[in-house]
Amino acid sequence: MKTNVTMLNILTVFNLVVAAIYGYWTYIADGEIEVIGFAALFMLVFLTGFISFYLAKSAKNFTGPEDNPDANIEDGEAEMGFFAPWSWWPLVLGLGAALSFTALAVGPWLFAIGFSLSMIGLIGFVFEHSRGQHAH
């Protein structure tokens, strides 16, 4: 985690420098700062800074093998969760989400189709282990 924090701190400084250069460059070229691009680049400073801050704070309570130089590979093989390798519901959910976002360019009629497909995929994904052969 400490490596991630260091990387994100470097990225935060980099984004700050890029935002300053972009603001200066557009001011020189047009006589005013281009607001949208400058704001987007400046928001990246906050994005990487917040993630870095969160990881730095949570690293104090984290006892994983990633920061231990003497750790072995098998030290980090704890169970991460349960994932159904046979499930088709993530594909349905992803297709519905893709159609929903495509609707921003195509039209609202496509959003109705994409949203409906997303809800079917979400409900199927959530309840796939509640019934049938793999019920708990």
Summary of the structure (lengths in Angstrom):
residues: 136
radius of gyration: 22.6
end to end distance: 35.4
largest distance: 67.5
contacts: 312
relative contact order: 0.09
helix: 75%
strand: 0%
